[in-house]
Amino acid sequence: MAISGQTFYGNLPRINDFEKLTDLHTYVQLPDDWWVGVADIVGSTQEIERGRYKIVNMVGAAVISAQVNAARMEPLPYVFGGDGAGFAVWPEQRAAAETALAGVQNWAREEFDIGLRVAMVRVSDIRAAGQDIRVARYAASDGVDYAMFSGGGLLWAETQMKAGQLSLGDVAGAETADLTGLSCRWSNMEAQNGKILSVVMQPGEGVSERDFAAISQSVLSAAQNLNREGHPVPKAGPGFRFPPAGVELETHVNRNGRSKWMHWTRIMVGNALIWVLFKSGVRLGSFKPEEYCADTARNADFRKFDDGLKMTLDCDAETQRRIEAVLKEAAAQGLVRYGLHAQDEAMMTCFVPSATENSHVHFVDGAAGGYARAASHLKARERSASLSQAAHDAGRKEVNAQNEQHTQPQQPAISVQ
């Protein structure tokens, strides 16, 4: 039985070595009385085809920022999925979490005309369904850590939600959510080694966690020789230009009754000041531009375990071939399901509670569809395999039927005198 209580997650040890997260003993069971939340954009692939990559990522990150704000910065496990997110909260936080989740759902619909599926489920119910849910804390830097999930429970909850078996229902007082700190001001980051490779990998049906962990280790080893293990954010931080690329999106966040024009003006003035500080390197109080940029790179979330493995890598062609070879062989054995998507740039969506403290988090994705595109390739590969299997089965049935016809005993002819 896992330890319960609000401080459960905050008391977990921080793991500094990402490869150690393939060790199943690193993960600790979530308490039975905790609640798991999941969110996923309806039709995200179509939204991306319309060129709304940044909006898709912002809505996914909004789920997390709303939960962290609702929890008043108390540590809680969460994971960004590109077109959605997952998280877990202690029992006393359930009502606030539901309100925040419904608030983001309303905000996405009203501001962007985007449908967002949302659901929450008790951990004990996940286990009753034959799944488990365990977490670990990965320290991306001294100031920031991210939750890693294993056990199959998070993926099960998302699958049940998409199938209409889990939902949130009506939540009182959920008109909007507190999205303070949500932003997307950085410029896109061009690949330095060839392409930005989005990797989505999930265990095959019935595959043990141990076997999946072994394949994950092979994929990580294939990427190990990349500069900074494929980290797509420059070491000194990403670029910042004025006006920032995401300024229009920010006008949809936390207007607090202001007109869109007034909110836009306020954001532009703030960004102009930030641009001057970054260009000049001048410190303002305790804000140190150079240090903040370096922390941004260190804090970036570019790889994660979420009952699968997701990575956004700055990748050369040879490494991409090695990764794909590992995945193809594993998929042929039924060990994994996977999708890859290559693009020229990566992008970031950020949650910055304070610019003067090293607690800002940055969610990385491919800038031309990223995880959502890779996931759609995974599904397309599954559909193709399913159709091929169906055609194969139909062919075998036809051959068997013909063989039966040929082997049936002939009736003797009857002679009529």
Secondary structure as UniProt FT lines:
FT   TURN            6..11
FT   STRAND          14..15
FT   HELIX           18..22
FT   HELIX           24..26
FT   STRAND          28..29
FT   TURN            32..33
FT   STRAND          35..41
FT   TURN            42..43
FT   HELIX           44..49
FT   TURN            50..51
FT   HELIX           53..70
FT   TURN            71..73
FT   STRAND          78..80
FT   STRAND          84..89
FT   HELIX           91..93
FT   HELIX           94..112
FT   STRAND          116..122
FT   HELIX           123..128
FT   TURN            129..130
FT   STRAND          134..139
FT   STRAND          145..150
FT   HELIX           153..162
FT   TURN            163..164
FT   TURN            172..173
FT   TURN            180..181
FT   STRAND          182..183
FT   STRAND          189..190
FT   STRAND          195..203
FT   TURN            205..206
FT   HELIX           209..223
FT   TURN            224..225
FT   HELIX           227..230
FT   TURN            235..236
FT   TURN            245..246
FT   HELIX           247..250
FT   TURN            251..252
FT   TURN            256..257
FT   HELIX           260..280
FT   TURN            285..286
FT   HELIX           289..299
FT   STRAND          300..301
FT   STRAND          303..306
FT   STRAND          309..315
FT   HELIX           317..332
FT   TURN            333..334
FT   STRAND          336..343
FT   STRAND          345..351
FT   TURN            355..356
FT   TURN            358..359
FT   STRAND          361..366
FT   TURN            367..368
FT   HELIX           370..407
//
